[in-house]
């Protein structure tokens, strides 16, 4: 068999197609490259985005906003001192971008102005924290990316 330009071009196309197919199959089957959406109900969350903007604006207008710090017992979330803790309600969402199974949410129940999330529930690394809370009928939102 004689090797000419036509044969070389056909072999180049076959090689290129095989190369692309290898990567498509590899990306779809290997668990290491598996990715998840931030939320399953993405479009519903997108429609509520203006509410989140309004809540964040309310939180920024406070004299002191929610803050956090890492302690030896875990993640301590502090609410404003001037507010009555019995009237603060809401939820804290912790989202782990690298592993959906580690995400969790907890209800806010305060005896003092601090909420403690135990150290055993958090792994070292990046977390997105979202505190969605209400005080006297007004909604507030605190969002931050933290390294724990």
PyMOL commands that set and color helices and strands:
alter all, ss='L'
color gray80, all
select helices_A, chain A and resi 5-29+31-33+42-47+49-60+85-87+100-102+119-121
alter helices_A, ss='H'
color red, helices_A
select strands_A, chain A and resi 67-70+74-78+88-95+104-107+114-118+126-135+138-147
alter strands_A, ss='S'
color yellow, strands_A
deselect
rebuild
show_as cartoon
